[in-house]
Amino acid sequence: MNKIHLPQGWCISTISDISIKGEQRKPSGEESFIYVDIGSINRNLKFIESPQTLIGKNAPSRARKIINTGDVLVSLTRPNLNAVALVPSELDNQIASTGFEVIKSLLVDSRYIFMLTRSKDFIDSISGVVQGALYPAAKSSDVQAYKFPLPPLAEQKVITDKLDILLAQVEATKARLERIPDILKTLRQSVITAAVSGKLTEGWRELNKQNLGMWKHGVLGDFVEKPTYGSSAKSQPEGLVPVLRMGNLQDGKIDWTSLAYTSDPEEIKKYKLFAGDVLFNRTNSPELVGKTSIFRGEREAVYAGYLIRIKCKENLNPEFLNYLLNSQDAKDYCYQVKSDGVSQSNINAQKLIAYTISVPSMVEQTEIVRRIEDIFSFADNIKLKTSVALERVNNLTQSILAKAFRGELSADWRAANPELTRGDNSAKALLKKIQAQREAIVKEPKTTIKKKADSRMSKKIIKVVEALKHAGEPLSGQQLLAAAGYPSDSSTEQLERFFLDIRDALVIEESIVKLDRGDDSQDWFTLAKLPMNKAKN
């Protein structure tokens, strides 16, 4: 962890300081359980998306780690260090892969630890200690040794609440930006469809009808020279002249990356391309066969055998033809006439030139090309700006997390609530309480712990404020424990959860109040009476 100036009441901690060691078990033969592995994690949104339901006898050997509500799962393998998630209540007491480190925090808001594991500092730190060639992975101890700034408990909730809101806004913005390329793709196809059907220049044609002739109808072969196939010679990684292949035809243009070459003078002479040559991909997958691009003479080049070169006659503009063959109508034609092989489809030159087309005058073709290029240039500009904006948004998540762990998101709250960050409420005092709690857990008999774990799902656990609302009257601590759904044999972890809930409701949310002790020496609790201004809100 990089050195930072710690805010009032904070301290440096390690994961091991604030957590307890989890347990493992092998699912029994006919037991049905939910299994969480690396593939169950949504890497972008950081939640468990698709866990498996398995039977014990079919369980993989890695299905061993018991997980509970609020646990934080951290993948230990290098390619998957961004696979982190917070265990929801519906997966309480289920099983996760040993490929995870399961962080079970004590008296600490588990959401804060979850946010911490999403930070660049955490990922970089764990990535730096990964070992192994065949299966590069970090160790459990590496995660447990990670140092981080720990705020007081009340401030942890303030920070995580703000992070929940801010990161949700970032994700929503990111989702909108990610949709733009698909919107632009649809726009481009709509423009091409309007162009080759004559709708794009409908108004222009009306204004210039005295200078225009009728559109000519026929097949492609009426407007082009005899198509020719490219070179079947094996190309090389290096050479004098690039050989354009199917992968170099992208979105109507030539992609000059991933080139192969030839140095054969006969090949160069025979298959040399000239500006205005239109290249048609005659062999490819069923979805990609027929893709078309235009060679604009950017550099000397020849073309490979899976491509057909089309040279236009004087009454057909090559740029117009390129857009025409990239229209949806042309794609539909290619899909209909293709010949399917085992893994690839083919469209020969005879089928290509049989494609029925309508062609306007050369003047109108030029106007159509100009209008398409203007719109596409505008779309390209939007795409570029979107890419820049998306990069900034992707960086924004880490920027927000960094501010959170420096205490910047909660600075105003801290200034307004100094009593909640000092003395017994400080992070150092919290660590002492955690240490005492851990020692108490260690002393518990193993059989008792197992018994308690088995009864956890017997009743749904609710917030204490909800339990008081349902009761409609003050409750003692023991009554409130039962009303909130906690079993009579609650585990230490469940009791922690109960007391944290009471603390939050009393100190942070101020939704309940503690009454004077009764004759039985128990604390009694009731709903807080909100001031009028809060009630109106």
Secondary structure, DSSP 8 states (H G I E B T S, - for coil): -------TT-EEEEGGGGEE---B----TT-EEEEE-GGGEETTTTEE---EEEEGGG--TTEEEEE-TT-EEEE-BGGGTT-EEE--GGGTTEEEETTEEEEEESSS-HHHHHHHHTSHHHHHHHHTT-B-SSS-B--HHHHHT-EEEE--HHHHHHHHHHHHHHHHHHHHHHHHHHHHHHHHHHHHHHHHHHHHHT-TTHHHHHHTGGG----EEEEGGGTB---EE-B-S--BSS-SEEEE-GGGEETTEE--SS-EEE--HHHHHHHB--TT-EEEE-EE-TTTTT-EEE---SS--EEBTTEEEE-B-TTS-HHHHHHHHTSHHHHHHHHHH-EE-SS-EE--HHHHHT-EEEE--HHHHHHHHHHHHHHHHHHHHHHHHHHHHHHHHHHHHHHHHHHHHTT-TTHHHHHH-GGGTSGGGSHHHHHHHHHHHHHHHHHS-HHHHHHHHHTGGGS----HHHHHHHH-S-EEHHHHHHHTT--TT--HHHHHHHHHHHHIIIIIS--EEEE---TT---EEEE----HHHHH-
